[in-house]
Amino acid sequence: MNKKLIIFLVVVSLFVVGSTGVYAKALNPTPDNPITLRLGHENRGHWPDGAGDFPDAEHAFALIFKSLTEAYTNGAVQVEIFPNSTLGSAKEMTEKVQTGTLDMAIVTGAMGGFYPKFQVINIPYAFQSPEIAWWVFDNSEYWKNLMDEMAEETNIRCLGMGQNGTRSFTNNARPIHEPADMEGLKFRVMESPIYVKTVEALGAKAVPIAWAELYSSLQTGVVDGEENPVSVIELGKLYEVQDYLTLDEHTWSESMMIISERLFKDLPEAIQQSIKIAAYHGTATNRSIEEMKSWITSYKSVKENMEIYKPTAEEKKKFQEAAQPPVVEWLKEKIDDKVVDDFFAAIEEAEKELGYK
């Protein structure tokens, strides 16, 4: 064989082609020879150059991650942010990360279609409060093992479980005080099977629609309502096309930072550690800003434009009793019973650690 051809084939074998051009282990990135990670998300990218006191929660996640990653690697890793669904919906970006055509993304509600066990976090009324969810994701062996398995099976690694918020129902037809009020209504849900099952269990019809199409779908009457955290209702100006908000808080939902597992494993260990630390700080920032928006700035805007109802404890129990058992039964048919049972055990452990029990 021609000597030049042999050299060429050896060189090619050292490189794994990906969305960055080549994966980092082959490049051995340095400040003089950096790589760029492309990171997509669905929120606005208006801050810090645009209007507003602080950024939307996903963009804050991305900004902190970018700043710290670039600082901790002395510029060997650069991060380019693509906000506002520029690179597609959450589902589309997740597919791109899985195939390696996108390095990273911050996504909500899409993972269940790629790794069905992930849907345990969306069991309705599973978490009494956000800090219980945070404890499970940050501290439990259950979650660590599940995410390791997900990375191995899907090529999608979770770097951090930020908070999209606690989801509640809005609609244009009538105030919703109990499940019976939802009958006959059509609600937009994210493109994840468990969200469909939750709405159906409450007696309504679920219509999966991408975030970028939600406002027009509500405006034109394709659906009567939707379900989102308060911060997201304000973000999308959904109060302009919705009259009623019921704070039933049925599902805690994630803003999860994901990265191609093949890409991550090909990075030098020191850079992997820098990325993990940057994602840790981004996760904390994201959660804090989402809470600020949902309960202070966004809440004010939503309250001024919508009729808000907070169900009583008895009414909320009716929602839980209607939705949770059939969704749990359905999920156990889709995945291992033990995964679901161990999820509730992890929640119980978190509740004990945090003083709820």
DANORCOR-V719716 format. One record per run of one state. SS is the DSSP state (H for helix, E for strand, C for the rest). FROM is the first residue (numbers start at 0). TO is the last residue. If there is no record, write none. Layout:
# DANORCOR-V719716
ss:SS from:FROM to:TO
ss:SS from:FROM to:TO
This chain:
# DANORCOR-V719716
ss:C from:0 to:1
ss:H from:2 to:12
ss:C from:13 to:22
ss:H from:23 to:26
ss:C from:27 to:28
ss:E from:29 to:29
ss:C from:30 to:31
ss:E from:32 to:32
ss:C from:33 to:33
ss:E from:34 to:39
ss:C from:40 to:55
ss:H from:56 to:71
ss:C from:72 to:75
ss:E from:76 to:81
ss:C from:82 to:88
ss:H from:89 to:98
ss:C from:99 to:102
ss:E from:103 to:106
ss:C from:107 to:109
ss:H from:110 to:112
ss:C from:113 to:114
ss:H from:115 to:121
ss:C from:122 to:128
ss:H from:129 to:138
ss:C from:139 to:139
ss:H from:140 to:153
ss:C from:154 to:154
ss:E from:155 to:170
ss:C from:171 to:177
ss:H from:178 to:181
ss:C from:182 to:184
ss:E from:185 to:188
ss:C from:189 to:191
ss:H from:192 to:200
ss:C from:201 to:203
ss:E from:204 to:207
ss:C from:208 to:209
ss:H from:210 to:218
ss:C from:219 to:223
ss:E from:224 to:227
ss:C from:228 to:228
ss:H from:229 to:234
ss:C from:235 to:236
ss:H from:237 to:239
ss:C from:240 to:242
ss:E from:243 to:259
ss:H from:260 to:265
ss:C from:266 to:267
ss:H from:268 to:304
ss:C from:305 to:305
ss:E from:306 to:308
ss:C from:309 to:311
ss:H from:312 to:333
ss:C from:334 to:335
ss:H from:336 to:352
ss:C from:353 to:356
